[in-house]
Amino acid sequence: IDFDLILENIKDLNSLVGEGISQIEHTPRGARLRRPEPLSLTLYRNGIVVGNGAFRPYQHPSTQQCLQDIMDGYFPSELQPRYPDGV
């Protein structure tokens, strides 16, 4: 696993979705600026944790697919149903 590549690609993906840029949220009385909630990815020596999910060892196929998607420069495909515009 190329951790440097993962971190570099995460920075690139974050900039694609406008990290640090507020979005307009419409409210009943008008609108307000809101920053999108980030989704954390914690890398450990022997696995990962995505968001508030369970620990996933690197040997697990879904973990390998998630990290491969990131190393290929894409958002993890497992997140697409929940975050169609990226996260």
C-alpha positions in Angstrom: 0.0 0.0 0.0 1.4 3.3 -1.1 0.4 5.6 1.8 2.0 8.7 0.3 0.0 8.2 -2.9 -3.2 7.7 -0.9 -2.6 10.9 1.0 -1.8 12.8 -2.1 -4.9 11.6 -3.9 -7.1 12.3 -1.0 -5.9 15.9 -1.1 -6.6 16.1 -4.8 -10.1 14.6 -4.3 -10.8 17.0 -1.5 -10.0 19.9 -3.7 -12.3 18.6 -6.4 -15.3 18.8 -4.1 -14.3 22.2 -2.8 -12.8 21.5 0.6 -13.2 24.5 2.8 -15.8 26.1 0.5 -19.2 26.8 2.0 -22.4 25.9 0.2 -25.7 27.6 0.2 -28.3 25.8 2.3 -31.9 27.0 1.8 -34.0 27.4 5.0 -37.6 28.3 5.6 -36.6 31.9 6.4 -34.0 32.3 3.7 -30.6 30.7 3.2 -27.3 30.3 5.1 -23.8 29.2 4.3 -22.9 25.6 5.4 -19.7 23.7 5.2 -20.1 20.1 4.1 -19.4 17.5 6.7 -16.1 15.7 6.1 -15.9 12.0 6.1 -12.8 10.8 8.0 -10.5 8.1 6.9 -8.1 6.8 9.5 -5.2 4.7 8.4 -3.6 2.3 10.8 -0.7 -0.1 10.4 -3.0 -3.0 9.9 -6.2 -1.5 8.6 -8.6 1.5 8.2 -11.7 3.0 9.6 -14.0 5.0 7.4 -16.2 7.5 9.2 -17.7 6.0 12.3 -17.6 2.5 10.8 -15.9 -0.6 12.0 -12.2 -1.3 11.8 -11.4 -3.0 8.4 -8.1 -5.0 8.0 -6.1 -4.4 4.9 -6.6 -8.1 3.9 -10.4 -7.6 3.6 -11.5 -7.3 -0.1 -13.7 -4.3 0.5 -10.8 -2.5 2.2 -8.5 -3.3 -0.7 -11.1 -2.1 -3.2 -11.5 1.2 -1.3 -7.8 1.9 -1.2 -7.3 0.9 -4.8 -10.0 3.4 -5.8 -8.2 6.1 -3.9 -4.8 5.1 -5.3 -6.3 5.2 -8.8 -7.5 8.8 -8.1 -11.2 8.1 -7.6 -13.6 8.4 -4.7 -14.2 5.0 -3.2 -17.0 3.3 -5.1 -18.6 2.1 -1.9 -19.3 5.8 -1.0 -21.1 6.6 -4.3 -24.6 5.7 -3.2 -24.4 8.0 -0.2 -22.3 10.8 -1.7 -22.9 10.9 -5.5 -21.1 14.3 -5.8 -18.1 13.1 -3.8 -17.2 13.6 -0.1 
